[in-house]
Amino acid sequence: MLPKGDAAMKTIVDRAIAKIERDGEGGKLYKTWFMSPIPPKGINLDMPMSDTMKAVFEHPNDRPMDD
């Protein structure tokens, strides 16, 4: 969540998110939370990344997802 109208903050956040999407860190985080047992109960959501999400990770943008 960002303050409305804070373009400088949006730029910083967009760059940080794009970096983790491109450098593989985002994929690791996704795997941790959606494809692995989550403590403390060890629940595994077993939710593979969609093709749409994979495309966003490959080409980060700030457009809403349709999928």
mmCIF file of the N, C-alpha and C atoms, coordinates in Angstrom:
data_MODEL
# 
_entry.id   MODEL 
# 
loop_
_atom_site.group_PDB 
_atom_site.id 
_atom_site.type_symbol 
_atom_site.label_atom_id 
_atom_site.label_alt_id 
_atom_site.label_comp_id 
_atom_site.label_asym_id 
_atom_site.label_entity_id 
_atom_site.label_seq_id 
_atom_site.pdbx_PDB_ins_code 
_atom_site.Cartn_x 
_atom_site.Cartn_y 
_atom_site.Cartn_z 
_atom_site.occupancy 
_atom_site.B_iso_or_equiv 
_atom_site.pdbx_formal_charge 
_atom_site.auth_seq_id 
_atom_site.auth_comp_id 
_atom_site.auth_asym_id 
_atom_site.auth_atom_id 
_atom_site.pdbx_PDB_model_num 
ATOM 1   N N  . MET A 1 1  ? 0.836  -1.153  0.000   1.00 0.00 ? 1  MET A N  1 
ATOM 2   C CA . MET A 1 1  ? 0.000  0.000   0.000   1.00 0.00 ? 1  MET A CA 1 
ATOM 3   C C  . MET A 1 1  ? 0.894  1.232   0.000   1.00 0.00 ? 1  MET A C  1 
ATOM 4   N N  . LEU A 1 2  ? 0.543  2.205   -0.832  1.00 0.00 ? 2  LEU A N  1 
ATOM 5   C CA . LEU A 1 2  ? 1.321  3.434   -0.944  1.00 0.00 ? 2  LEU A CA 1 
ATOM 6   C C  . LEU A 1 2  ? 0.430  4.639   -0.717  1.00 0.00 ? 2  LEU A C  1 
ATOM 7   N N  . PRO A 1 3  ? 1.031  5.724   -0.222  1.00 0.00 ? 3  PRO A N  1 
ATOM 8   C CA . PRO A 1 3  ? 0.248  6.949   -0.118  1.00 0.00 ? 3  PRO A CA 1 
ATOM 9   C C  . PRO A 1 3  ? -0.157 7.420   -1.521  1.00 0.00 ? 3  PRO A C  1 
ATOM 10  N N  . LYS A 1 4  ? -1.391 7.791   -1.687  1.00 0.00 ? 4  LYS A N  1 
ATOM 11  C CA . LYS A 1 4  ? -1.880 8.262   -2.981  1.00 0.00 ? 4  LYS A CA 1 
ATOM 12  C C  . LYS A 1 4  ? -1.102 9.507   -3.407  1.00 0.00 ? 4  LYS A C  1 
ATOM 13  N N  . GLY A 1 5  ? -0.660 9.502   -4.657  1.00 0.00 ? 5  GLY A N  1 
ATOM 14  C CA . GLY A 1 5  ? 0.032  10.659  -5.204  1.00 0.00 ? 5  GLY A CA 1 
ATOM 15  C C  . GLY A 1 5  ? 1.514  10.752  -4.880  1.00 0.00 ? 5  GLY A C  1 
ATOM 16  N N  . ASP A 1 6  ? 2.093  9.743   -4.220  1.00 0.00 ? 6  ASP A N  1 
ATOM 17  C CA . ASP A 1 6  ? 3.511  9.785   -3.881  1.00 0.00 ? 6  ASP A CA 1 
ATOM 18  C C  . ASP A 1 6  ? 4.303  9.053   -4.966  1.00 0.00 ? 6  ASP A C  1 
ATOM 19  N N  . ALA A 1 7  ? 4.549  9.772   -6.057  1.00 0.00 ? 7  ALA A N  1 
ATOM 20  C CA . ALA A 1 7  ? 5.218  9.171   -7.221  1.00 0.00 ? 7  ALA A CA 1 
ATOM 21  C C  . ALA A 1 7  ? 6.627  8.694   -6.892  1.00 0.00 ? 7  ALA A C  1 
ATOM 22  N N  . ALA A 1 8  ? 7.344  9.422   -6.050  1.00 0.00 ? 8  ALA A N  1 
ATOM 23  C CA . ALA A 1 8  ? 8.714  9.025   -5.705  1.00 0.00 ? 8  ALA A CA 1 
ATOM 24  C C  . ALA A 1 8  ? 8.715  7.690   -4.958  1.00 0.00 ? 8  ALA A C  1 
ATOM 25  N N  . MET A 1 9  ? 7.799  7.541   -4.012  1.00 0.00 ? 9  MET A N  1 
ATOM 26  C CA . MET A 1 9  ? 7.711  6.282   -3.262  1.00 0.00 ? 9  MET A CA 1 
ATOM 27  C C  . MET A 1 9  ? 7.292  5.138   -4.178  1.00 0.00 ? 9  MET A C  1 
ATOM 28  N N  . LYS A 1 10 ? 6.356  5.388   -5.084  1.00 0.00 ? 10 LYS A N  1 
ATOM 29  C CA . LYS A 1 10 ? 5.908  4.365   -6.026  1.00 0.00 ? 10 LYS A CA 1 
ATOM 30  C C  . LYS A 1 10 ? 7.077  3.888   -6.884  1.00 0.00 ? 10 LYS A C  1 
ATOM 31  N N  . THR A 1 11 ? 7.902  4.807   -7.336  1.00 0.00 ? 11 THR A N  1 
ATOM 32  C CA . THR A 1 11 ? 9.073  4.454   -8.141  1.00 0.00 ? 11 THR A CA 1 
ATOM 33  C C  . THR A 1 11 ? 10.007 3.542   -7.358  1.00 0.00 ? 11 THR A C  1 
ATOM 34  N N  . ILE A 1 12 ? 10.260 3.866   -6.094  1.00 0.00 ? 12 ILE A N  1 
ATOM 35  C CA . ILE A 1 12 ? 11.143 3.051   -5.256  1.00 0.00 ? 12 ILE A CA 1 
ATOM 36  C C  . ILE A 1 12 ? 10.567 1.652   -5.080  1.00 0.00 ? 12 ILE A C  1 
ATOM 37  N N  . VAL A 1 13 ? 9.290  1.573   -4.764  1.00 0.00 ? 13 VAL A N  1 
ATOM 38  C CA . VAL A 1 13 ? 8.636  0.284   -4.552  1.00 0.00 ? 13 VAL A CA 1 
ATOM 39  C C  . VAL A 1 13 ? 8.602  -0.532  -5.850  1.00 0.00 ? 13 VAL A C  1 
ATOM 40  N N  . ASP A 1 14 ? 8.237  0.109   -6.963  1.00 0.00 ? 14 ASP A N  1 
ATOM 41  C CA . ASP A 1 14 ? 8.205  -0.586  -8.255  1.00 0.00 ? 14 ASP A CA 1 
ATOM 42  C C  . ASP A 1 14 ? 9.565  -1.177  -8.594  1.00 0.00 ? 14 ASP A C  1 
ATOM 43  N N  . ARG A 1 15 ? 10.629 -0.416  -8.370  1.00 0.00 ? 15 ARG A N  1 
ATOM 44  C CA . ARG A 1 15 ? 11.984 -0.903  -8.677  1.00 0.00 ? 15 ARG A CA 1 
ATOM 45  C C  . ARG A 1 15 ? 12.367 -2.072  -7.782  1.00 0.00 ? 15 ARG A C  1 
ATOM 46  N N  . ALA A 1 16 ? 12.019 -1.985  -6.504  1.00 0.00 ? 16 ALA A N  1 
ATOM 47  C CA . ALA A 1 16 ? 12.361 -3.064  -5.569  1.00 0.00 ? 16 ALA A CA 1 
ATOM 48  C C  . ALA A 1 16 ? 11.618 -4.352  -5.940  1.00 0.00 ? 16 ALA A C  1 
ATOM 49  N N  . ILE A 1 17 ? 10.337 -4.234  -6.259  1.00 0.00 ? 17 ILE A N  1 
ATOM 50  C CA . ILE A 1 17 ? 9.556  -5.415  -6.636  1.00 0.00 ? 17 ILE A CA 1 
ATOM 51  C C  . ILE A 1 17 ? 10.069 -6.004  -7.942  1.00 0.00 ? 17 ILE A C  1 
ATOM 52  N N  . ALA A 1 18 ? 10.352 -5.164  -8.927  1.00 0.00 ? 18 ALA A N  1 
ATOM 53  C CA . ALA A 1 18 ? 10.870 -5.645  -10.212 1.00 0.00 ? 18 ALA A CA 1 
ATOM 54  C C  . ALA A 1 18 ? 12.197 -6.372  -10.016 1.00 0.00 ? 18 ALA A C  1 
ATOM 55  N N  . LYS A 1 19 ? 13.037 -5.861  -9.125  1.00 0.00 ? 19 LYS A N  1 
ATOM 56  C CA . LYS A 1 19 ? 14.332 -6.493  -8.877  1.00 0.00 ? 19 LYS A CA 1 
ATOM 57  C C  . LYS A 1 19 ? 14.157 -7.907  -8.336  1.00 0.00 ? 19 LYS A C  1 
ATOM 58  N N  . ILE A 1 20 ? 13.283 -8.087  -7.336  1.00 0.00 ? 20 ILE A N  1 
ATOM 59  C CA . ILE A 1 20 ? 13.127 -9.437  -6.785  1.00 0.00 ? 20 ILE A CA 1 
ATOM 60  C C  . ILE A 1 20 ? 12.416 -10.366 -7.766  1.00 0.00 ? 20 ILE A C  1 
ATOM 61  N N  . GLU A 1 21 ? 11.586 -9.814  -8.628  1.00 0.00 ? 21 GLU A N  1 
ATOM 62  C CA . GLU A 1 21 ? 10.943 -10.650 -9.647  1.00 0.00 ? 21 GLU A CA 1 
ATOM 63  C C  . GLU A 1 21 ? 11.973 -11.147 -10.657 1.00 0.00 ? 21 GLU A C  1 
ATOM 64  N N  . ARG A 1 22 ? 12.914 -10.298 -11.025 1.00 0.00 ? 22 ARG A N  1 
ATOM 65  C CA . ARG A 1 22 ? 13.897 -10.656 -12.056 1.00 0.00 ? 22 ARG A CA 1 
ATOM 66  C C  . ARG A 1 22 ? 15.060 -11.488 -11.527 1.00 0.00 ? 22 ARG A C  1 
ATOM 67  N N  . ASP A 1 23 ? 15.503 -11.227 -10.292 1.00 0.00 ? 23 ASP A N  1 
ATOM 68  C CA . ASP A 1 23 ? 16.723 -11.892 -9.815  1.00 0.00 ? 23 ASP A CA 1 
ATOM 69  C C  . ASP A 1 23 ? 16.492 -13.269 -9.191  1.00 0.00 ? 23 ASP A C  1 
ATOM 70  N N  . GLY A 1 24 ? 15.252 -13.737 -9.211  1.00 0.00 ? 24 GLY A N  1 
ATOM 71  C CA . GLY A 1 24 ? 14.963 -15.066 -8.693  1.00 0.00 ? 24 GLY A CA 1 
ATOM 72  C C  . GLY A 1 24 ? 14.486 -15.086 -7.251  1.00 0.00 ? 24 GLY A C  1 
ATOM 73  N N  . GLU A 1 25 ? 14.683 -13.998 -6.527  1.00 0.00 ? 25 GLU A N  1 
ATOM 74  C CA . GLU A 1 25 ? 14.249 -13.946 -5.130  1.00 0.00 ? 25 GLU A CA 1 
ATOM 75  C C  . GLU A 1 25 ? 12.724 -14.063 -5.022  1.00 0.00 ? 25 GLU A C  1 
ATOM 76  N N  . GLY A 1 26 ? 12.000 -13.454 -5.956  1.00 0.00 ? 26 GLY A N  1 
ATOM 77  C CA . GLY A 1 26 ? 10.543 -13.533 -5.950  1.00 0.00 ? 26 GLY A CA 1 
ATOM 78  C C  . GLY A 1 26 ? 10.058 -14.963 -6.137  1.00 0.00 ? 26 GLY A C  1 
ATOM 79  N N  . GLY A 1 27 ? 10.710 -15.697 -7.020  1.00 0.00 ? 27 GLY A N  1 
ATOM 80  C CA . GLY A 1 27 ? 10.363 -17.097 -7.226  1.00 0.00 ? 27 GLY A CA 1 
ATOM 81  C C  . GLY A 1 27 ? 10.604 -17.928 -5.972  1.00 0.00 ? 27 GLY A C  1 
ATOM 82  N N  . LYS A 1 28 ? 11.697 -17.646 -5.274  1.00 0.00 ? 28 LYS A N  1 
ATOM 83  C CA . LYS A 1 28 ? 11.994 -18.352 -4.023  1.00 0.00 ? 28 LYS A CA 1 
ATOM 84  C C  . LYS A 1 28 ? 10.931 -18.038 -2.967  1.00 0.00 ? 28 LYS A C  1 
ATOM 85  N N  . LEU A 1 29 ? 10.557 -16.769 -2.870  1.00 0.00 ? 29 LEU A N  1 
ATOM 86  C CA . LEU A 1 29 ? 9.517  -16.385 -1.910  1.00 0.00 ? 29 LEU A CA 1 
ATOM 87  C C  . LEU A 1 29 ? 8.192  -17.050 -2.255  1.00 0.00 ? 29 LEU A C  1 
ATOM 88  N N  . TYR A 1 30 ? 7.866  -17.074 -3.537  1.00 0.00 ? 30 TYR A N  1 
ATOM 89  C CA . TYR A 1 30 ? 6.626  -17.732 -3.976  1.00 0.00 ? 30 TYR A CA 1 
ATOM 90  C C  . TYR A 1 30 ? 6.641  -19.197 -3.571  1.00 0.00 ? 30 TYR A C  1 
ATOM 91  N N  . LYS A 1 31 ? 7.752  -19.872 -3.841  1.00 0.00 ? 31 LYS A N  1 
ATOM 92  C CA . LYS A 1 31 ? 7.863  -21.291 -3.508  1.00 0.00 ? 31 LYS A CA 1 
ATOM 93  C C  . LYS A 1 31 ? 7.708  -21.511 -2.002  1.00 0.00 ? 31 LYS A C  1 
ATOM 94  N N  . THR A 1 32 ? 8.323  -20.635 -1.206  1.00 0.00 ? 32 THR A N  1 
ATOM 95  C CA . THR A 1 32 ? 8.238  -20.753 0.247   1.00 0.00 ? 32 THR A CA 1 
ATOM 96  C C  . THR A 1 32 ? 6.801  -20.665 0.742   1.00 0.00 ? 32 THR A C  1 
ATOM 97  N N  . TRP A 1 33 ? 6.037  -19.717 0.224   1.00 0.00 ? 33 TRP A N  1 
ATOM 98  C CA . TRP A 1 33 ? 4.697  -19.468 0.752   1.00 0.00 ? 33 TRP A CA 1 
ATOM 99  C C  . TRP A 1 33 ? 3.577  -20.214 0.040   1.00 0.00 ? 33 TRP A C  1 
ATOM 100 N N  . PHE A 1 34 ? 3.788  -20.620 -1.204  1.00 0.00 ? 34 PHE A N  1 
ATOM 101 C CA . PHE A 1 34 ? 2.696  -21.251 -1.948  1.00 0.00 ? 34 PHE A CA 1 
ATOM 102 C C  . PHE A 1 34 ? 2.960  -22.695 -2.362  1.00 0.00 ? 34 PHE A C  1 
ATOM 103 N N  . MET A 1 35 ? 4.205  -23.172 -2.231  1.00 0.00 ? 35 MET A N  1 
ATOM 104 C CA . MET A 1 35 ? 4.536  -24.518 -2.676  1.00 0.00 ? 35 MET A CA 1 
ATOM 105 C C  . MET A 1 35 ? 5.241  -25.350 -1.597  1.00 0.00 ? 35 MET A C  1 
ATOM 106 N N  . SER A 1 36 ? 5.369  -24.818 -0.397  1.00 0.00 ? 36 SER A N  1 
ATOM 107 C CA . SER A 1 36 ? 6.071  -25.508 0.684   1.00 0.00 ? 36 SER A CA 1 
ATOM 108 C C  . SER A 1 36 ? 5.226  -25.479 1.953   1.00 0.00 ? 36 SER A C  1 
ATOM 109 N N  . PRO A 1 37 ? 5.485  -26.395 2.881   1.00 0.00 ? 37 PRO A N  1 
ATOM 110 C CA . PRO A 1 37 ? 4.758  -26.376 4.149   1.00 0.00 ? 37 PRO A CA 1 
ATOM 111 C C  . PRO A 1 37 ? 4.996  -25.053 4.893   1.00 0.00 ? 37 PRO A C  1 
ATOM 112 N N  . ILE A 1 38 ? 3.904  -24.459 5.386   1.00 0.00 ? 38 ILE A N  1 
ATOM 113 C CA . ILE A 1 38 ? 3.975  -23.181 6.096   1.00 0.00 ? 38 ILE A CA 1 
ATOM 114 C C  . ILE A 1 38 ? 3.861  -23.446 7.594   1.00 0.00 ? 38 ILE A C  1 
ATOM 115 N N  . PRO A 1 39 ? 4.854  -22.992 8.357   1.00 0.00 ? 39 PRO A N  1 
ATOM 116 C CA . PRO A 1 39 ? 4.777  -23.163 9.809   1.00 0.00 ? 39 PRO A CA 1 
ATOM 117 C C  . PRO A 1 39 ? 3.627  -22.336 10.387  1.00 0.00 ? 39 PRO A C  1 
ATOM 118 N N  . PRO A 1 40 ? 3.103  -22.635 11.509  1.00 0.00 ? 40 PRO A N  1 
ATOM 119 C CA . PRO A 1 40 ? 3.535  -23.716 12.406  1.00 0.00 ? 40 PRO A CA 1 
ATOM 120 C C  . PRO A 1 40 ? 2.823  -25.038 12.126  1.00 0.00 ? 40 PRO A C  1 
ATOM 121 N N  . LYS A 1 41 ? 1.765  -25.050 11.339  1.00 0.00 ? 41 LYS A N  1 
ATOM 122 C CA . LYS A 1 41 ? 0.994  -26.278 11.135  1.00 0.00 ? 41 LYS A CA 1 
ATOM 123 C C  . LYS A 1 41 ? 1.454  -27.104 9.940   1.00 0.00 ? 41 LYS A C  1 
ATOM 124 N N  . GLY A 1 42 ? 2.384  -26.580 9.158   1.00 0.00 ? 42 GLY A N  1 
ATOM 125 C CA . GLY A 1 42 ? 2.905  -27.323 8.019   1.00 0.00 ? 42 GLY A CA 1 
ATOM 126 C C  . GLY A 1 42 ? 1.929  -27.451 6.857   1.00 0.00 ? 42 GLY A C  1 
ATOM 127 N N  . ILE A 1 43 ? 0.993  -26.517 6.760   1.00 0.00 ? 43 ILE A N  1 
ATOM 128 C CA . ILE A 1 43 ? 0.022  -26.557 5.664   1.00 0.00 ? 43 ILE A CA 1 
ATOM 129 C C  . ILE A 1 43 ? 0.717  -26.174 4.360   1.00 0.00 ? 43 ILE A C  1 
ATOM 130 N N  . ASN A 1 44 ? 0.502  -26.973 3.328   1.00 0.00 ? 44 ASN A N  1 
ATOM 131 C CA . ASN A 1 44 ? 1.067  -26.682 2.014   1.00 0.00 ? 44 ASN A CA 1 
ATOM 132 C C  . ASN A 1 44 ? -0.076 -26.307 1.075   1.00 0.00 ? 44 ASN A C  1 
ATOM 133 N N  . LEU A 1 45 ? -0.057 -25.088 0.563   1.00 0.00 ? 45 LEU A N  1 
ATOM 134 C CA . LEU A 1 45 ? -1.108 -24.645 -0.342  1.00 0.00 ? 45 LEU A CA 1 
ATOM 135 C C  . LEU A 1 45 ? -1.019 -25.324 -1.702  1.00 0.00 ? 45 LEU A C  1 
ATOM 136 N N  . ASP A 1 46 ? 0.180  -25.808 -2.058  1.00 0.00 ? 46 ASP A N  1 
ATOM 137 C CA . ASP A 1 46 ? 0.406  -26.514 -3.329  1.00 0.00 ? 46 ASP A CA 1 
ATOM 138 C C  . ASP A 1 46 ? -0.253 -25.771 -4.495  1.00 0.00 ? 46 ASP A C  1 
ATOM 139 N N  . MET A 1 47 ? 0.125  -24.504 -4.641  1.00 0.00 ? 47 MET A N  1 
ATOM 140 C CA . MET A 1 47 ? -0.450 -23.645 -5.677  1.00 0.00 ? 47 MET A CA 1 
ATOM 141 C C  . MET A 1 47 ? 0.664  -23.179 -6.623  1.00 0.00 ? 47 MET A C  1 
ATOM 142 N N  . PRO A 1 48 ? 0.914  -23.938 -7.694  1.00 0.00 ? 48 PRO A N  1 
ATOM 143 C CA . PRO A 1 48 ? 1.964  -23.558 -8.635  1.00 0.00 ? 48 PRO A CA 1 
ATOM 144 C C  . PRO A 1 48 ? 1.718  -22.163 -9.225  1.00 0.00 ? 48 PRO A C  1 
ATOM 145 N N  . MET A 1 49 ? 2.798  -21.511 -9.584  1.00 0.00 ? 49 MET A N  1 
ATOM 146 C CA . MET A 1 49 ? 2.709  -20.182 -10.179 1.00 0.00 ? 49 MET A CA 1 
ATOM 147 C C  . MET A 1 49 ? 2.026  -20.284 -11.544 1.00 0.00 ? 49 MET A C  1 
ATOM 148 N N  . SER A 1 50 ? 1.051  -19.423 -11.764 1.00 0.00 ? 50 SER A N  1 
ATOM 149 C CA . SER A 1 50 ? 0.335  -19.421 -13.042 1.00 0.00 ? 50 SER A CA 1 
ATOM 150 C C  . SER A 1 50 ? 1.234  -18.889 -14.159 1.00 0.00 ? 50 SER A C  1 
ATOM 151 N N  . ASP A 1 51 ? 0.863  -19.198 -15.386 1.00 0.00 ? 51 ASP A N  1 
ATOM 152 C CA . ASP A 1 51 ? 1.606  -18.674 -16.534 1.00 0.00 ? 51 ASP A CA 1 
ATOM 153 C C  . ASP A 1 51 ? 1.555  -17.148 -16.552 1.00 0.00 ? 51 ASP A C  1 
ATOM 154 N N  . THR A 1 52 ? 0.431  -16.583 -16.140 1.00 0.00 ? 52 THR A N  1 
ATOM 155 C CA . THR A 1 52 ? 0.298  -15.121 -16.095 1.00 0.00 ? 52 THR A CA 1 
ATOM 156 C C  . THR A 1 52 ? 1.292  -14.528 -15.107 1.00 0.00 ? 52 THR A C  1 
ATOM 157 N N  . MET A 1 53 ? 1.389  -15.124 -13.923 1.00 0.00 ? 53 MET A N  1 
ATOM 158 C CA . MET A 1 53 ? 2.328  -14.621 -12.915 1.00 0.00 ? 53 MET A CA 1 
ATOM 159 C C  . MET A 1 53 ? 3.767  -14.801 -13.382 1.00 0.00 ? 53 MET A C  1 
ATOM 160 N N  . LYS A 1 54 ? 4.060  -15.921 -14.030 1.00 0.00 ? 54 LYS A N  1 
ATOM 161 C CA . LYS A 1 54 ? 5.410  -16.128 -14.570 1.00 0.00 ? 54 LYS A CA 1 
ATOM 162 C C  . LYS A 1 54 ? 5.760  -15.031 -15.569 1.00 0.00 ? 54 LYS A C  1 
ATOM 163 N N  . ALA A 1 55 ? 4.809  -14.659 -16.407 1.00 0.00 ? 55 ALA A N  1 
ATOM 164 C CA . ALA A 1 55 ? 5.040  -13.599 -17.392 1.00 0.00 ? 55 ALA A CA 1 
ATOM 165 C C  . ALA A 1 55 ? 5.307  -12.266 -16.713 1.00 0.00 ? 55 ALA A C  1 
ATOM 166 N N  . VAL A 1 56 ? 4.597  -11.985 -15.631 1.00 0.00 ? 56 VAL A N  1 
ATOM 167 C CA . VAL A 1 56 ? 4.827  -10.740 -14.892 1.00 0.00 ? 56 VAL A CA 1 
ATOM 168 C C  . VAL A 1 56 ? 6.220  -10.749 -14.279 1.00 0.00 ? 56 VAL A C  1 
ATOM 169 N N  . PHE A 1 57 ? 6.656  -11.884 -13.747 1.00 0.00 ? 57 PHE A N  1 
ATOM 170 C CA . PHE A 1 57 ? 8.001  -11.974 -13.175 1.00 0.00 ? 57 PHE A CA 1 
ATOM 171 C C  . PHE A 1 57 ? 9.061  -11.751 -14.263 1.00 0.00 ? 57 PHE A C  1 
ATOM 172 N N  . GLU A 1 58 ? 8.787  -12.216 -15.465 1.00 0.00 ? 58 GLU A N  1 
ATOM 173 C CA . GLU A 1 58 ? 9.740  -12.033 -16.563 1.00 0.00 ? 58 GLU A CA 1 
ATOM 174 C C  . GLU A 1 58 ? 9.746  -10.608 -17.083 1.00 0.00 ? 58 GLU A C  1 
ATOM 175 N N  . HIS A 1 59 ? 8.591  -9.948  -17.040 1.00 0.00 ? 59 HIS A N  1 
ATOM 176 C CA . HIS A 1 59 ? 8.449  -8.582  -17.554 1.00 0.00 ? 59 HIS A CA 1 
ATOM 177 C C  . HIS A 1 59 ? 7.648  -7.752  -16.550 1.00 0.00 ? 59 HIS A C  1 
ATOM 178 N N  . PRO A 1 60 ? 8.290  -7.344  -15.430 1.00 0.00 ? 60 PRO A N  1 
ATOM 179 C CA . PRO A 1 60 ? 7.570  -6.598  -14.400 1.00 0.00 ? 60 PRO A CA 1 
ATOM 180 C C  . PRO A 1 60 ? 6.910  -5.329  -14.942 1.00 0.00 ? 60 PRO A C  1 
ATOM 181 N N  . ASN A 1 61 ? 5.718  -5.048  -14.414 1.00 0.00 ? 61 ASN A N  1 
ATOM 182 C CA . ASN A 1 61 ? 4.984  -3.841  -14.801 1.00 0.00 ? 61 ASN A CA 1 
ATOM 183 C C  . ASN A 1 61 ? 4.041  -3.472  -13.665 1.00 0.00 ? 61 ASN A C  1 
ATOM 184 N N  . ASP A 1 62 ? 3.382  -2.350  -13.786 1.00 0.00 ? 62 ASP A N  1 
ATOM 185 C CA . ASP A 1 62 ? 2.460  -1.927  -12.721 1.00 0.00 ? 62 ASP A CA 1 
ATOM 186 C C  . ASP A 1 62 ? 1.005  -1.971  -13.183 1.00 0.00 ? 62 ASP A C  1 
ATOM 187 N N  . ARG A 1 63 ? 0.722  -2.781  -14.206 1.00 0.00 ? 63 ARG A N  1 
ATOM 188 C CA . ARG A 1 63 ? -0.651 -2.928  -14.679 1.00 0.00 ? 63 ARG A CA 1 
ATOM 189 C C  . ARG A 1 63 ? -1.384 -3.989  -13.862 1.00 0.00 ? 63 ARG A C  1 
ATOM 190 N N  . PRO A 1 64 ? -2.677 -3.816  -13.613 1.00 0.00 ? 64 PRO A N  1 
ATOM 191 C CA . PRO A 1 64 ? -3.440 -4.846  -12.908 1.00 0.00 ? 64 PRO A CA 1 
ATOM 192 C C  . PRO A 1 64 ? -3.483 -6.141  -13.716 1.00 0.00 ? 64 PRO A C  1 
ATOM 193 N N  . MET A 1 65 ? -3.512 -7.254  -13.001 1.00 0.00 ? 65 MET A N  1 
ATOM 194 C CA . MET A 1 65 ? -3.607 -8.551  -13.675 1.00 0.00 ? 65 MET A CA 1 
ATOM 195 C C  . MET A 1 65 ? -5.047 -8.843  -14.018 1.00 0.00 ? 65 MET A C  1 
ATOM 196 N N  . ASP A 1 66 ? -5.300 -9.383  -15.206 1.00 0.00 ? 66 ASP A N  1 
ATOM 197 C CA . ASP A 1 66 ? -6.640 -9.749  -15.641 1.00 0.00 ? 66 ASP A CA 1 
ATOM 198 C C  . ASP A 1 66 ? -6.991 -11.155 -15.215 1.00 0.00 ? 66 ASP A C  1 
ATOM 199 N N  . ASP A 1 67 ? -5.996 -11.958 -14.909 1.00 0.00 ? 67 ASP A N  1 
ATOM 200 C CA . ASP A 1 67 ? -6.179 -13.381 -14.622 1.00 0.00 ? 67 ASP A CA 1 
ATOM 201 C C  . ASP A 1 67 ? -6.483 -13.630 -13.186 1.00 0.00 ? 67 ASP A C  1 
# 
